Amino acid sequence: MATYQYRCPDCGPFDMTRPMGRAHSDEQCPTCGLHGRRVFTAPMLPRISAP
């Protein structure tokens, strides 16, 4: 599962968890019900130290 970030025009950012590659361009805000557009962010990659 991946976490995708959206931005509601009234409430601001919110996250939705979906299977990888199954994100929609907009989602309904869980707080107010308006549709928020997807925000593209850098992937959350773990930092691995060099051997």
N, C-alpha and C positions, 0 to 999 in steps of 0.2 A: 504494500500500500504506500502511496505517496501523498504528501500534504501539499495542496495547492492554495495559493493566497489570492483573495479577491478583495475588491474595494467597493463598499457600499457608498452611494452618494451622500447618505445621511449619517450613518454610523461609523464609517471608516473601514479599516482592514478587518478581514475575518478569514479563517482557514477552513478548508474542506478536505477531508481525506477520501481519496478515490483510488481504485486500482491504477497502476502505472499506465499512462497514456490514455486515460479515460476522462480527462478533465474537460469540462465544457467552457465555452468562451464567457458565459455568465452563469451565476448561481443565485439563488434566492437567499437574502440575508437572514440568518437565524433570529435576529433581534427584531427587525421591523418588517421584513417581508419584501422589501424592494429588491430589484435585481442588481447585483454588483458585477462589474467586469473583472476578468482575470488579470492579475498583475504578474508579470514575468520577473522572477528573481533568480539569483544565482543558486545552483543546486547546493544542497547541504551535504558536502562530502567530508568523510572523516579524515582527520589529519594523521598521517602515518609517519613515524620517525624513521630516518634513514638507518640501515643496519650498521 
